Each structure stands twice: as C-alpha cells, then as structure tokens.
Amino acid sequence: MRNGTCPLCHSNDVYRQAGHPLQLEKVTLKPGLFGKTSAPDRYACTSCGYLEIYLSSAEDLQTIRDSWERVSS
C-alpha cells in the first residue's frame, strides 16, 4: 500500500492519512503507568476498501524493538 498499489485488487486508488496525536485509533508501544502510544498512518484503497495501518516513526519502531516480545520463525 505504501507504494501506491493495493495488494488485494492491484488498484492505484490508494490514499494515505497521516497519524495524528488526537486520533482515537492508537497503538500501545510500551504499556504501563508511563507507557507510550502512537497514532499510526492509515492507507486505504478506494476501489476495494482494503485498509492497512503502519507506524512510520523510527523512534516508535525502536520502542517496539525494546519493549515487545520478538516472534521467532
């Protein structure tokens, strides 16, 4: 989606809405009393309705590396 093509229907009718601190949809990056949340960017295909969300901040991604359990393959 971030490349402008929908992975589901292959349409180029993809739109992005950047995350905003006041949006209701949040991702908990670090739980706890002084936890941290982030508002993800949203990508939507207006041809089929497919929606994806992404964290774009390098700092947010590092917080996840430091705080979350890694899934082994």
NORBELNOR-V66949 format. One line per field, one symbol per residue. phi: phi as a letter, one per 20 degrees, with the letter a starting at -180 (. if undefined). Layout:
# NORBELNOR-V66949
phi->???
This chain:
# NORBELNOR-V66949
phi->.fencffedmfdedcccffcgefffcdeebfpgdfccbeffdcceeednfccccedffffffgfgedeefeee
